[in-house]
Amino acid sequence: MRVLLADNDRRICTALHLFLKSHSTLAVAGESPDVDALIHQANTLAPNLILLDWELPGAPDAALLNRLHQTSPRPWVIALSGRPESEREALTAGADAFVSKTDPPERLLAALDDLIGN
């Protein structure tokens, strides 16, 4: 499964790369530091999953998630945020799951497993 990381914090991307290596069915296809790059890469890389920083420069919202959901194949989107209170907003906007950046890594693994059925 191809994963697109959408976060402008290099440390978060590095940590996600290392974390995803423990999940044998996932491979990082690319990284996007802002919404414009995310839209471009979602269309060109055709990821199956996007790990989306909810505070990504360019303001993720329902319109962005609608655009991402119209790409083929339709990617799952897990919204990530350092602000746990963003969960409701992200899920209402159309994210498939939400994980706080303050949650233990097992929470992201559980969300991945719920979505991809492993």
C-alpha positions in Angstrom: 0.0 0.0 0.0 1.3 3.4 -1.0 1.3 6.1 1.6 1.6 9.9 1.1 2.9 11.9 4.1 1.5 15.4 4.2 3.3 17.3 7.0 5.6 20.3 6.8 7.6 19.3 9.9 10.6 17.3 8.8 10.9 15.6 12.2 7.3 14.3 12.0 7.9 12.9 8.5 11.1 11.2 9.6 9.3 9.6 12.6 6.4 8.5 10.4 8.9 6.9 7.9 10.5 4.9 10.7 7.2 4.0 12.2 5.7 2.8 8.9 8.7 0.6 8.2 7.3 -1.7 11.0 4.2 -2.2 9.0 5.2 -4.5 6.2 2.3 -3.7 3.9 3.0 0.0 3.8 5.5 2.0 1.7 6.0 5.7 1.7 5.4 7.0 -1.8 6.1 10.7 -1.2 5.9 13.7 1.1 4.0 16.9 0.8 4.9 20.0 2.8 1.7 22.0 1.9 -1.8 21.6 0.4 -0.7 22.5 -3.2 2.0 19.8 -3.2 -0.4 17.4 -1.6 -3.0 17.8 -4.3 -0.3 17.5 -7.0 1.2 14.4 -5.4 -2.2 12.8 -4.7 -3.0 13.0 -8.4 0.4 11.8 -9.7 1.4 9.2 -7.1 -2.0 7.6 -6.6 -1.5 6.8 -2.9 -3.8 4.4 -1.1 -3.5 6.3 2.2 -2.7 9.9 3.1 -1.4 10.8 6.6 -2.6 14.4 6.7 -1.4 17.0 9.2 -4.6 18.9 10.0 -2.5 22.0 10.4 -0.8 21.6 7.0 -0.1 25.0 5.4 -2.9 25.8 3.1 -5.6 24.9 5.6 -7.0 21.4 5.2 -10.8 21.4 5.1 -13.9 19.6 3.7 -13.2 21.0 0.2 -9.6 19.5 0.2 -10.8 16.2 1.5 -13.5 16.1 -1.2 -10.8 16.7 -3.9 -8.6 14.0 -2.4 -11.5 11.5 -2.3 -12.1 12.1 -6.0 -8.7 10.9 -7.0 -8.3 7.4 -8.3 -7.9 5.2 -6.4 -9.7 7.0 -3.6 -7.2 7.2 -0.8 -8.0 6.8 2.9 -7.2 9.9 4.9 -6.0 9.8 8.5 -5.9 13.3 9.9 -3.1 13.9 12.4 -2.9 16.9 14.7 -1.1 18.1 17.8 -4.5 19.5 18.8 -6.7 16.6 20.0 -9.7 19.0 19.9 -9.4 19.0 16.1 -10.8 15.5 15.9 -14.4 16.4 15.4 -13.6 19.0 12.7 -11.4 16.6 10.8 -13.9 13.7 10.9 -16.8 16.0 10.0 -14.8 17.3 7.0 -14.4 13.7 5.7 -11.3 12.2 7.2 -11.5 8.5 7.6 -9.8 8.5 11.0 -8.1 10.9 13.4 -5.0 10.4 15.5 -3.6 13.0 17.8 0.2 13.5 17.5 0.3 13.2 21.3 -1.2 9.7 21.2 1.1 6.7 21.6 2.3 5.2 18.4 0.0 2.2 18.9 -3.0 4.5 18.3 -1.8 5.2 14.8 -1.1 1.5 14.2 -4.7 0.7 15.4 -6.1 3.3 13.0 -4.1 1.9 10.2 -5.2 -1.7 11.0 -8.9 -0.6 11.2 -8.7 1.0 7.7 -6.7 -1.5 5.8 -7.9 -4.6 7.6 -4.7 -6.2 8.8 
